[in-house]
Structure formats: C-alpha cells, structure tokens
Amino acid sequence: MTNNPADAMREFAKDCALEIYLDGKAMQDDGRVRLDISFEELLELRAALSAVAEDTARLDWLDQVNTRTNDRAGTSYGWKFDINHNRAALTDHNLPALHVRAAIDEARFKSAPVKQEGK
C-alpha cells in the first residue's frame, strides 16, 4: 500500500483490471482483450457491478427466506408478483412455486406493452 495518491490510483486501477473473453478476431493469442477505458469509466463500471451484486444478494435472500419458511411450515409455496388496478405486490403464497426472479420476470413479461404491427 502506498501513501502516494497517484500510485494508489494506479494500484486500484490494476486491481480492477478487466479482461474480456471474446470469440472474435480482436482476441490476442491467449484469448483475452484488454479494455482501453478511462479511470472514471472504470469507477462507473465498478459501481454498476457492485449494484448488480447487491441486487443479486437481495433476490437470493428473498429465495432463502422463502425456502426456510417452507421448510419450517412443511409447505412448498413460491413467489408471485401481482399487479392490479390498486397495487403491485410480491407475495410468497403462490403455487406453482416460483423463485423470486421467475415471479418478477413473469409479471414483467405479462405487463409489457404489446407491440402492434406496423408501429
């Protein structure tokens, strides 16, 4: 660890280095492509990845709570996201048993506007 801010930023950037595996001609011999992005872009990408990780943890936690409740009660309920004229609600008393991601996706797809031909 360094006390020099410039060196600390370089170490941070090195620690956050990104390597992407692609199936295209842009690959190097070892199959990796280095990204040429600014430090600010790297920080934005790191924040976005952190947000994704937090959302993943939230959804995993909901499924874990539901699993423990089902185990304790001897039930097999899953999640449902219900949207009606009065409210939107995520409930855990649904059969068939859906994981939270599937319940949310089901509601998203059902509520998506239908595209009309030619528009």
Secondary structure, DSSP 8 states (H G I E B T S, - for coil): --S-HHHHHHHHHHHT--EEE-SSTT--TTSEEE----HHHHHHHHHHHHHHHHHHHHHHHHHHHHHHHHHHHT---EEEEEE-SS-EEEEEEESS---HHHHHHHHHHHHS----TT-
